[in-house]
Amino acid sequence: MNAKQAVASLAALAHEYRLGVYRMLVEAGPGGLNAGTIAARLKLPPSSLTFHLQNLHRAGLITQERRSRELIYAADFAEM
């Protein structure tokens, strides 16, 4: 990981909700969690959660996969 990527990753984690989402996804393992489960556990409205998930995704810290009608988010363990 180069310095620019490290700064982007750390900046993405420098928020209470994003850090909480990331920790939850690390604990969930490679199978990840759907957005509804994450929102319910953190008690966040879906629009706010989407903003935070996209920030983590742009920083390369999490992956996003569509399974049927759900979006599944997981920690990118290789990047971690």
C-alpha positions in Angstrom: 0.0 0.0 0.0 1.4 3.3 -1.0 1.2 6.5 1.2 -1.7 8.0 -0.7 -3.8 4.9 -0.3 -2.9 4.6 3.4 -4.0 8.2 3.9 -7.3 7.6 2.1 -8.0 4.4 4.1 -7.2 6.1 7.4 -9.3 9.1 6.5 -12.3 6.8 5.7 -12.0 5.2 9.1 -11.7 8.5 10.9 -15.5 8.6 11.6 -17.4 6.9 14.3 -20.0 5.2 12.1 -17.6 4.2 9.4 -15.2 2.7 12.0 -18.2 0.9 13.5 -19.3 -0.5 10.1 -15.8 -1.6 9.3 -15.4 -3.4 12.7 -18.7 -5.1 12.2 -17.7 -6.3 8.7 -14.3 -7.6 10.0 -16.2 -9.6 12.7 -18.7 -10.9 10.2 -15.8 -12.4 8.1 -15.6 -13.0 4.4 -19.4 -13.7 4.1 -20.1 -10.1 5.0 -23.5 -8.6 5.8 -26.3 -7.1 3.9 -27.0 -3.3 4.2 -30.3 -3.8 6.1 -28.5 -5.8 8.8 -25.8 -3.2 9.1 -28.3 -0.4 9.3 -30.4 -2.1 12.0 -27.4 -2.9 14.2 -26.0 0.6 14.0 -29.5 2.2 14.1 -28.7 4.3 11.0 -31.1 5.5 8.4 -30.5 3.8 5.0 -29.5 7.0 3.3 -26.8 7.7 5.9 -25.5 4.2 5.8 -25.2 4.3 2.0 -23.0 7.4 2.3 -20.7 5.7 4.8 -20.6 2.4 2.9 -19.7 4.2 -0.3 -16.9 6.1 1.5 -15.4 2.9 2.7 -15.8 1.2 -0.7 -14.1 4.1 -2.5 -11.2 3.9 0.0 -10.8 0.2 -1.0 -11.6 -1.1 2.5 -14.7 -3.1 1.8 -16.2 -5.0 -1.1 -19.7 -4.8 -2.5 -21.5 -7.8 -4.1 -25.0 -8.1 -5.4 -26.8 -11.3 -4.3 -30.2 -11.5 -5.8 -31.9 -8.3 -4.5 -29.4 -7.6 -1.7 -26.1 -5.8 -1.6 -23.6 -7.7 0.6 -20.7 -5.8 2.0 -17.6 -7.4 3.4 -14.2 -6.3 4.7 -11.5 -6.5 2.0 -9.1 -8.6 4.0 -6.4 -8.5 1.4 -6.4 -4.7 1.6 -6.6 -4.7 5.4 
